[in-house]
Amino acid sequence: MPSLSDATSELSADPKTELILVIDFGAQYTQLIARRVRECHVYCEILPFDTPLEKIAAKKPVGIIFSGGPSSVYENGAPHVDSGIYDIGVPVLGICYGLQLMSYQLGGKVEQASNREYGLAELFITGDSPLFEGVGSIGDKLTCWMSHGDKVIAAPDGFEISASTDSAPVAAILNKERKLYGVQFHPEVAHTPFGKELLRNFLYGPCACTGSWTPGSFVEEAVLKIRATVGSSGVVCGVSGGIDSCCVAALMHKAIGNQLTCIFVDHGLLRKGEAEQVRNDFAASFGINLIYAEARERFIKRLADVEDPEQKRKIIGEEFVRVFEEYADNLTGVEFLAQGTLYPDVIESGGSKESVTIKTHHNVGGLPDDMTLKVIEPLRLLFKDEARAVAAELGLPDEIVWRHPFPGPGLAIRILGAVTEEKLGILREADAIFIEELQRSGQYNKIWQALAVLPSIKSVGVMGDLRTYAYPIIIRAVTSEDAMTAKWAHIPYEVLEKISSRIVNEVPQVNRVVYDISSKPPATIEWE
């Protein structure tokens, strides 16, 4: 199972857990490969391409997958792996760049393609391969997703070609004896209809996986690791009412019981009714020791006149920890701070060597350097849907399990520009109406995340025959699997009309509602 935190100690996967390693060469789809593997009930971790071979072997994986990547394998400085990886007796599957790298390092030929392939392509199965078992036979044509500018023109000695396209003569290869496989297309994306089945064939065929990774097994192993890491020390955990913090609190409570103290920091940036839900519906029902820290004025004062979103995040993150430490100082034996950091938070905060920081997440980058508590993050390598499954396994109520994501900095990053009490009140009411109407119409559970945004501009309107000059409210709702990509939700017009009417009529200082129909990318889900 995943290690708890780099900030504590490196915990290897449980020896009973089947581990697949995904070697990252900077592909945009690397995290999607991991998701697809886990959907097959097999645990996997992502490692950078320059991870030493000794460390890879020490993890005792049952299989390795090479991701795609933007480089050309024959260029100086292109990311390579230690070629000894092909001789450690572990099945390897190369995808796109991974296929090209495997071919190049083992004596095949790779060159720039005269006709690049981007998008859907016809794949011709030309040979037998365990990857295509149950998917297609020799002579069949399949649809796949290509995204490459180089191609393999000659497979290495000892390899068979099992598929091709009009532009890629070597679209799939295998060396059955050495258990080495490669495909030029991307099986991890939905545009390759048979892709998940191909990955499953690799996992349950050459890798001989049994599919033992489940929410129940995760909880069982995470509990043991938390106990081993924490020992007899005390742990504080911040809860906000969101799925991430509540899940990690419930998991920590299951592992260490009364050694856990949860601190609910009311920074004044929460949604309507959230404080009451945390104190009554969650903590009281689970028997969790909860300290309520009222700190609204403190946060608002520090945010006064601050407009830059990154600065907001860092101020909130630092102040959040300061409040924690003040309350934790009154507790005996506390050494750890538990956080509900998830994998997308780490990725977007620049967690990979090949990735760029899109924005600093409160749970990742906003912690002060001189913080005295050690950080423990048992959900750090889970995607959101996996955290929901774990929360359900732990018995959390559906209202929390299926609640839409909410950022640590709260409404502060949904107010564009400086944060004031007046703006918080406006946004809080508009957000509550938006969510209430989505729930009433049955749209809420179809949507990954819905939010309201208050910009700093005003516009002219007419209400009761009088001219108004008031704020617009931007509403945003997206569908997604893991927040790495997202599409705007097609909410019925009549629902949007009801939302707009209620917000304009019930929220003072608002005279206009607009709907954000941007996808991610190019936009992010949150506005700041």
N, C-alpha and C positions, 0 to 999 in steps of 0.2 A: 504494500500500500504506500501512498505518497509520504515523503518525509514531512515532518511537522513544520519546520522553519529553518532556514539557513542561519537565523539569528540565535537559535538555540544549539542544536547539534544535528549532524547529518545522520538521519535514520534510514537505513536501507530497507528495501521492500521485504516483507515477511517471506521467509524461504518457501512457505507453502503457496505463495501467490504466483501465478503465472504472469511473467513480466515481458511485455513487448517494449522495445526501445525504438523511438522514432528519432532518427538523426536529422537535425534541422540544417538545411543549406540555404536558409533565407527565403523559403517559399511563402507565398501568401496563403497557401492552403495547409500548412503544416499542422495547425491546431485542428483543422477539420479531419485530418488523418487520425489524430488522437481520438477525436469524438467518435469516428466510425468504428475504431477498434473497441472502444469502451461500450459502444452500443451492442457489440457482439459478446458482452460480458467478459471481456479480457482486459486486465489493467495494463496501462502503458504510461510511459514517461517520455518527455521530449528532452533530448540532450543536444548541445551545440556540436557542430561537425568536428571541432578540434578537441573534443573530449578524449583524453588519453585512452589507448586501447586497454590498458590495465584496468582502468576504472570501469570501462564498458564490460569487460569480462568478469570483473568482480561482482557486478550486479546480477550475474547469472541469468541473462534473458533467455527466453525460449525462442525468440525471433527478433529480427531487426528490420526496420523499414527505413529506407532512405527517402527523404522528401524531395520535392522539386526545388528549383532555385533559379535566380535570374542570370547566373554566370554561364560562361562557356568553359567546359572542362579543360580545354587545351590552352587557355590563356594563362599568362603568368599571374600568380596570386589567386587563381580560382580556388575555392574551398575544396579540399580533398580530405579523405580519411586515411588512416594508417591501413595500408593494403593487407596487413595481417588479419584484418577483420573478416576476410573471406575464408580464413583457415581455422577459425576457432570452433568450427563444427555447429554453428548456429544458422538456421535458414535466414536468408536475406532477400528482401524484396526492394528493388529500386524503382522509384516512380519518377518519370520525366527526367530531370537532371540526374536523379539517382540511377536510372537505367544507363544514361550516358556515361556517368562516372564509373560504374561497374564495368562497362564495356571498355572504356579507355584504360582503366588501371589493369585490366586482365588481358590486354593485347588486341582489343577490337579497334575499329576506326570510327571516329566521330568528326563530322565537319559541319560547316554552316549550311543550312538548307537553302536551296534556291527558291523553294516555295514554302514559306512558313505556314504553320497550321495554328490558327487561333479560332476556337469555336467547335461546333459539332463536326464530326468526321465519320466516315464509314470504315469500320474495322473488319478486315477479312481474316477469319481464323484459318491458318494454314498448317497447323500441327497440333498434336496432342499436348495438353498441359494440365496439371492438377488445378491451375488457377481458373480454367474455363469449365471445370466439371459442373454439369447441371446448368451451364450458362449457354453453351453453344458447341457445335461440332465442326469438324473440318469442312470448309466450304460455306459455312454460315456467315452472314453479314450482320454486324451489330453497330449500334450507334454509340459513340464515345465522345468525350470532351478532350480536345487537344489545346495546348498552349506552349508552343516551343518554336525556337528559331534555328536550333541545331538538330541533327539527326545522326543516328548510328547507321553507317553504310556497310559495316562488316562486323558480325558478332565475333566474340573471342573464340579461340579454339576450344572445342568441347561443349559449345553451346548450340542449342537448336533454336531456330526461329519458329514461333508459334502463331504470330499474327503480323499483319502489315496493313498499311493504308496506301492510297495513291501517292502520297507525298513522303511517307516514311516506310521504306522497305523492311525495316526492323522495328516493329511496333510492340513486340513481346518476345522475350527470350527465356530460356531456362537451361540450367545444367542440373539435371535431376539428381545425379550422384552427389554433387556438392551442395545441393539444396539452395541454389542461387537462381533468383528470378528477377525479371525486369519488365516493366511496361512503359511505353512512351506516353500513354494517355493518363488521365487523372481519374482513378476509380473512386476517390473520396468525395467528388462533387456530385450533386443530384443530377447533373446533365448527362452523366454516364449511368444509364438505368440499371445496369447489372453490376455496378461498381461495388456496392456493399457486399453482394454475394461473392465477388471475386476476392475481396479482402477476407471475407469469412472462410473461403476455401483455403487461403494461405494460412490463416490462423488455425483452423481445425484440421488441415491437411499436413503440410510440411512441418508446422510448428507443434502439432499434436496437442493443441489447447483443449481444455474441457469446459471453459466458460464458467469458472468458479467465482468471478468478481461480481458481486451483487451489493445492493445497499446494506443488506444484513452483514455480509462479510466485511464491508468497509467499516461499519460501526464496531464490529467485534475487534478488528485489528487496530483501529484508531484508538479505541479505549485502552488497549494494552500499551500502545506507544505513548499516549498521553501520560499514563501512570508511570512509565519508565522515565519519561523526560522530566516530569514535575516532581516525582518522589513525594516527600511530605510537605513541600512548599505550598504556599497559598497562591491562588490565581485570581486576578480580577478580570472581568470581562464586561465590555460595554454592550448594552442592548439598546436598540432603537425601535424595535417593532418590525423591522424588515426581516426577510427570510434568512439572510446571511448571518446577522448577529444572533437571532433567536436560535438558529440551527447550531451554531458553534456553542452557544450557552447551554443548550440542552445536551449536546454531546459531552461538553466538559463536565456538566453536572452528573451525567451518567457515569463518567470515568472516575471523578474524584469527590463527588458529593459535597459535603460541607466545607471542603477546602476551597470551593469556588464562592466568590462574592461578586455579584453582578452590580455594576454601577450604571444607572441610567442618567445620563447627562442631558438635562433639558436645556439645550442651547437656544431655544426660542426659534429654531429654524425647521420645526417639525410640521407635519400635516395636521389637519384638524382632528382632534380626538386621539392622537397617537399616544400621548403621555398616559392617558387613562387606560388604553389598551395594554400597554406594556406593564403597567403596575398591577392591573387587576386580572386581565385575561391570560397573561403569560406567566409572570413570576408567581402570582398567588396560586394558580392552578397547578404549577409544577413543583411548588414548594421550594423555589429558589430564593436564596437570601439576596434581596435587592435593596440597594441604597439609592435614594432619589437625590440627585444633585441639581438644585435649581440655580442655573447660571445664565439666565437670559440676558440680563443687563451687561454682564461681563463680555459676552460674545458680541452683542450689538455695539458696544462701545469700541471694541477693537476693530470692528468692521466699518466703522464710520468713515465715509468718504473714500473707501477702497473700491475701485472699479475693476481692476485687473482680475480676471477669473483665477489665474494661477496663484496670485497673491492671496485671494480669498481662501482658496483651498489650503494653502500652507498656514495661514493664520488660524483657521478653524482646526486643522490637524494639530498644530502646536498647542493651542489653548485647550483642546480636548484632552490631550495627554497631561497638561499641567493640572487640570481639574482632577483627572484620574490620580495623579501622584499625590495630590493634597489629601484626597480621601483614602488612598491606599496607605499613606503614612500612618493613619490611625488604625490600620489593621496589622495584626501580628503575623510575621513570617511570609508576607507576600513578595514573590520574586518574579512573577510572570504576568504579562498582559496578553490575554487571548483576543484574537481578532478574527472576523469572518471574511478575510480576504479570499477571493476566488481567482481562478486562472485568468479570465479575461482582464481582471484588474492588473495582474502582474504583466500580462502581455502588453496592454495599452500604456503601462507606465515604463515601458522600455526594459522589460524583464529578460529579453533575449538579446544576445550580442548583435543580431542582425536586424533588430527592430528599432523603431524610432519612437520616442516619447510623444504620444498624442496629447495626453493630459495626465497630470499627477492625480492619482486616486487617493482619497482620504485614507484608505486602509493600507496604502503602500508608500507613498512618497511624502506624506505630510508630517512624519514623525520627527521630532527634534533630535539632533545628534547627541545631545547630552542626556537623553532619557535614561533613567536608572532601571527601569523594568526590562526584563527580557521578553521578546515577542514570541508567541506561540500561535501558529496558524494552521490548524488541522484540516481546513478545507482549501488550502492554498492551491492545490492542483486539481480541484474539481470545477466543472462547468456548472452553470446555474441550475440546469435541469437535474444534474446529479445531486446538487445540494438539496433541491426540493425532494428528491427521492429519499435521501438520507433523513431529512426532516420528517417525512411521513413515516419512515421506519422508526423514528424516535417517538412518534405519537403526537407531534404538534398538530394543532387544529387546522382545518382546511383554510380558514381565514388568513392564517399566517403562511402556510405552505404555498398557497397560490397568489399571495399578494405580489403586486408588481414591484420590480426593483426600485429602490429609492437610494440616492447617493448619500454618503456620509455627511457631506457639507449641507445637505438638506436644501431648503428653499433658497438659500443664499446663492446657489449657482443656477437658479431658475429665475432670479431677478437680474436682469442685465444692467450692470452699473452698480451704483452704491446701494447698500441694503439699509432700509429704514423700517421702523415699526409699522408705519402706514402701508408701505408696499407689501410687507409680510402679511398684513391683515387682508389686503386685497387679493393677493395670490392664494392665500390659504382658503378663502371662501370660494374662489373660482375653481380651484383644484378639487375641492370637496364636491361641488356641483357636477363637475366633469365626471369624476369617478362614480358618483351616485347614479347618474344617468346611464353610464356604461353598464353598471350592474343591473339596473332595472330593465334594460333592453336586451340583456343576455349577451352583450358584446365583450364584457370584461374578460372572461376566461378565453376568448379567442385572440386576445391581444397580449403581446409580450410585455409592453410597457406603455403607459399613458401618463401624460404630464401636462401641466399648464405652465406657461412662461409669461413673465411680465417684462416687457421691454421698457426702456427709459424714455421713449417718445410718447407724444400725445397726438390725437387727431380730432378733427371737428365732427360733431354729430348733432342730431336733433332729437330731443326727448321732451314730450309735452309741449310742443310748439316753441321750445326754448333751445337756443344754441348751447351745445356742450363742447367742452374741450377736455377730453379725458383719455385715459389709457386704453390701448387695445390689449386683449388677452390672446396669446398664441396657444392653441392646443395642438398636441402632438401625440400620435398613437402609432406604434409600429408592431409588426409581426417579426419574429426571429426565432432561431433555435438556441443561440448562445450569446447574442449581443455582439458577436464579431462582425456580422452583417445584419442588415435589417431593411424591411420594406414598409412603406407607410400603409397603415391599415385602411381598408375600404369600408369605413363606417357608413351605414345607410344614411341617405340625405335627411330623412325625417328625424333620425337620432341627432344628427349634427344640428338640425334646426332647433330641436328642443334644448340642446345644450347651450346654443348661442342665445336663445331667448331667455333662458333662466339666468345665465351669467349677466347679461346686460340689464335685466330687470331687478336682480337680487343683489348685485355687487356694486356698491357705490364707487364712483370714479372710473367706471368702465363703460364704454359706449360702442365697442366693436370687438368681434371675435373672428380670428382667422385660423385656418387649418394648415399646418405644415405638411406638405406632401413630398418631402425630400427623403431619399433613401440613404442608407449608410453602406458603403461610401456613396457620394463624397461627403455628406454631412455626418456628424456624430448624432447619437440619440439625444443626449443632453445638449443644450445650447451653449453651455460654458463647461 
